[in-house]
């Protein structure tokens, strides 16, 4: 029997879109142009201030927005960075 995928509820998606203003993660120093260590520091600040769930949802939303990007484009590169950073947060703060 196929397992039904868990989708983010529409209300939650709308809430994230509303709270995901341009620069929502940048105010903590996050940028895809920075090194992994600098991005991880910024994400740690975000988690301390706003909580794990909010930060991971923001990253997931950014990944989904770029899911159809073709390899070799800047959007594809950014998506891979967002995925790596989301995995970092899951390993550090996720359920144990």
C-alpha positions as CSV (number, residue, x, y, z in Angstrom):
1,X,0.0,0.0,0.0
2,X,1.4,3.3,-1.0
3,X,2.1,5.8,1.7
4,X,0.4,9.1,1.5
5,X,2.8,12.0,1.4
6,X,2.4,14.6,4.1
7,X,1.6,18.0,2.6
8,X,2.0,21.2,4.4
9,X,-1.6,22.5,5.2
10,X,-2.7,25.5,3.0
11,X,-3.2,27.7,6.1
12,X,0.4,27.0,7.1
13,X,1.7,27.8,3.6
14,X,-0.2,31.1,3.5
15,X,1.2,32.0,7.0
16,X,4.7,31.3,5.9
17,X,4.3,33.3,2.7
18,X,3.0,36.2,4.7
19,X,5.8,36.0,7.2
20,X,8.5,35.3,4.6
21,X,9.3,38.8,3.7
22,X,12.3,39.5,1.6
23,X,15.3,39.4,3.9
24,X,13.6,37.4,6.6
25,X,16.7,35.2,7.0
26,X,19.1,38.0,5.9
27,X,18.4,39.9,9.1
28,X,20.3,37.2,10.9
29,X,23.2,37.4,8.4
30,X,22.0,34.5,6.1
31,X,23.0,34.7,2.4
32,X,23.6,32.0,-0.2
33,X,26.8,33.9,-1.2
34,X,28.4,33.3,2.2
35,X,30.3,30.3,3.4
36,X,28.6,27.3,5.0
37,X,30.0,28.2,8.4
38,X,28.6,31.8,8.2
39,X,25.2,30.5,7.0
40,X,25.1,28.0,9.8
41,X,25.8,30.7,12.4
42,X,23.0,32.8,10.9
43,X,20.6,29.8,11.1
44,X,21.6,29.2,14.7
45,X,20.7,32.8,15.5
46,X,17.4,32.4,13.7
47,X,16.6,29.2,15.7
48,X,17.4,30.9,19.0
49,X,15.2,33.9,18.1
50,X,12.3,32.4,16.2
51,X,12.4,28.6,16.8
52,X,13.4,25.6,14.8
53,X,10.0,25.1,13.1
54,X,9.9,28.6,11.7
55,X,13.4,28.5,10.3
56,X,13.1,25.0,8.7
57,X,9.7,26.0,7.2
58,X,11.3,29.1,5.6
59,X,14.1,27.0,4.1
60,X,11.7,24.4,2.9
61,X,9.5,27.1,1.3
62,X,12.6,28.4,-0.5
63,X,13.4,24.9,-1.7
64,X,9.9,24.3,-3.1
65,X,9.8,27.7,-4.9
66,X,13.0,26.6,-6.7
67,X,12.1,23.0,-7.3
68,X,11.8,23.2,-11.1
69,X,15.1,25.1,-11.6
70,X,17.3,23.6,-14.3
71,X,20.9,22.5,-13.4
72,X,23.4,25.2,-14.1
73,X,21.2,28.1,-13.2
74,X,21.6,30.3,-10.1
75,X,18.3,29.1,-8.8
76,X,19.4,25.5,-8.9
77,X,22.6,26.4,-7.0
78,X,20.6,28.3,-4.4
79,X,18.2,25.3,-4.0
80,X,21.1,23.0,-3.4
81,X,22.4,25.4,-0.7
82,X,19.0,25.6,0.9
83,X,18.7,21.8,1.0
84,X,22.1,21.5,2.6
85,X,21.3,24.1,5.2
86,X,17.9,22.4,5.9
87,X,19.7,19.1,6.4
88,X,22.1,20.8,8.8
89,X,19.2,22.2,10.9
90,X,17.5,18.8,10.9
91,X,20.7,17.1,12.1
92,X,21.3,19.7,14.8
93,X,17.8,20.5,16.1
94,X,15.5,17.8,14.7
95,X,13.9,15.0,16.7
96,X,16.4,12.7,18.4
